[in-house]
Amino acid sequence: MSGVCAIVDYGSGNLHSAAKAFQRVAAEAGAEILVTADPEAVRRAERIVLPGVGAFADCGAGLRAVPGMWETLEDRVAAGTPFLGICVGMQLMATRGLEHGVAEGFGWIPGEVVRLTGGPGLKIPHMGWNALEIDRAHPVLEGIATGDHAYFVHSYHLKAERPEDVLAHATHGERATAVVGRGAMVGTQFHPEKSQRVGLRLIANFLRWRP
């Protein structure tokens, strides 16, 4: 049994689609999905998911505005609770973000969140389906291979200081970080809930993962 997986609700976007995707695979993984803004519920959960939509600084401020939530996440991740960051939730794992000024992140994955440069004929934001390129094997990526497609919507990405923290990337005029991981933490720049088979497989893997 995987127990309770808490999806953190801090006012960043509509959580309905994410919760629905997690619930689709929860029973098979033996997990219960709880969408919550209560730090104590997050503290008791066996797994934590941090989604995020919008600007880095705004999401960070929204998270800090929930009394005790930022500290609870720091405590639980330090204790080895399996953690999944999605989109800006993944970016907040970085040291800092450079979107509309400098804003501090959790610092779990050393590096900065920087703007994509794009290239000739490429639009920013990077929006739509793109192929993943797997850089390192990981239990949460089991059954997902280079060439599989995931759905992205972002203008910034996490430029990690340590190459070993990058598990997968996509190419959009440059190498764009798609998945990061260290210890009991993983993060995806793409949206698993919008990525059909690949996304559901990743969610199921996360719900079963025992770091």
N, C-alpha and C positions, 0 to 999 in steps of 0.2 A: 504494500500500500504506500502511495506517495503522500497521503495526507492532504492538508489544506494548502492550496496555492493562492496567495494573496496578490491580486492585481491592484496596485496603488492608484487611488483616485485622488488627484489633487487639482482638478479643474483643467487639465490639459487635454482638450479634445474630447470627442465622443468615444467612450470606452465600449460601446455596445458591440461593435464588430470584433474587437479583440476578445472580449469576454465570450462571445458566441463561438469563435474559433477554438478557444481553449476548452469550452464546454463540449464541443464536438468530439474531442479525443479524451476528455477527462475520465469518463467511466472506464474505458479500456485500460487507461494507465493507473486506475485506482485512486484518482485524485478528486478533490472537491475544489471548485473554483469560487473564490470569494472576492468580489470587488469592494474595496473598503477605503475609507479616509481616516480610519482609526489606527493610530500608531500601535496601540496595544494588540489589536488584531494582527497587524503585520508582524509584531514581535513574536507572536505565538505560532505563526505560520511556518510550515516546513519548507516552503519555497516562496520566492518573491519575484514579481514581475513589475518593472517600472516602464510604462509606456511614456510617450511624449510627442507632441505635435506643436510646431511653431518655432519660435526663436529660443536659442540656448538660455539667454539671460532671463527671459520671461518664464520658462519652465523651471529654472533654478529658483527664481523668486517665488513662484507658485508653490513649489515643494517646501521651501522654508517657511511659507506662510501658514502651513499646517503645523500647529504646535507639536514639537517632538518628533515629527516624521523624519527630518534629515538625520537627526541623531540616532533614531531607531534603525534606519537603513545602514548607517555607518557601523553600528554595533552588531547588527545581524550579519552583515557581509564579513566583518572582522572575525565573527564566530564560525564562518564557513557555511552559512545558510546558502543553498543554491539560489542564484540570482540571475535574472534575465532582463537586460535593458533593451528597449525597442525604440528605434529612430532617435529622437532627442533624449530618450531615456538611456540609450546607449552612449550618446555623446556626453551626457553628464558624468559618465564614468571617467572621463579625461581630467587632466589637471586643470585646464581652463578652456573657455570658448572665446573666439575672437569675432563673434557676430555682433555688430552694433556696439563696439567697445570690448573691454575685457571683463569676463565674468568667471568666477571660480567654480570648478566642478568638484567631484569627490576626490579626484586624484588617484583612483584605483588603477587606472591604465595610464601611465605617464605619457603625456603628449598633449597636443593642442587640437582644437576643432577649428579648421580653417576652411575658407571658401574654395569650392571647386573652380578650377580655371577654365574648364571646358576646352573648346578648340574650334577650328573652322567647321561651321555647319552644325555645331552642337549647342543646344540650349541649356541654360541654367535657369531654373532648377533641373536637375537630372530627374526626369519623371517618366515612369513606365517600366516595362519589363527589360531586364538585362541579364546576361549570363553571369553566373558565379564562377570564379576560379578558386578552387580549394588550395590553400597554401599549407595547411597542417591538418592532419587527422584529429578528430575530436569526437567524443561520444554524442554530442548534441548534433553533429553533422553526419551521423551514421545514415547511410542510405541516400545521401545527397552528394552529387558528383559534379566535377567541373563540367560546365556546359548546361547544367540545370538553370532554369530562369527564376528570378524573384522580382518582386515589384518594389520599385524605389520611388520616393518623392523627397528630394533634399537638395539644398544648395551648398551645404557644408558637410565635411566628413572628418573623422578622427584620424589625425596624422600621428600615429603612435611612435614613441621614441624607440621602443624595442620591437624589432621585426617579429620576434617569437610571440608577441601578443596578438598579432594579426592572423586569424584563422582562414579568412577568405577575402577576396577582393573582387571588384568589378572594374571594367574599363569604360570610362566616359571621357575620352580625350586624355586621360591620365589614369593612373592606378588609384581607384577610390576604395577605401576600406569598407568592407561589407559585413564582416563578422570579426569580433575581438573576443579574447578569452584569456583568463588567468585564474588558476585555482578553481574556486567554486562559482566564478562569475563568467557569464557570456553576454555578449551584446550584438544585436543585429541592426545595421543601418536600414535595411529593407524592412518592409512590413510583413511579418509572417501571416497575419490574418488576411492579407490580400494576395498572398503568393500561392494559393491553391495547394497542390500536392506537396510542393517543397515546404511551404509554410506549415502545413498540418504535420508533416513528418518532423520538422524541427521542434514544434510545440510538443508533440508526443515524446520525442527524445528527451526534451528538457524535463517533462513531468516524470519520466522514469529514471533520470540521471541521478546517480549516487556518487558524487565526487569523492 
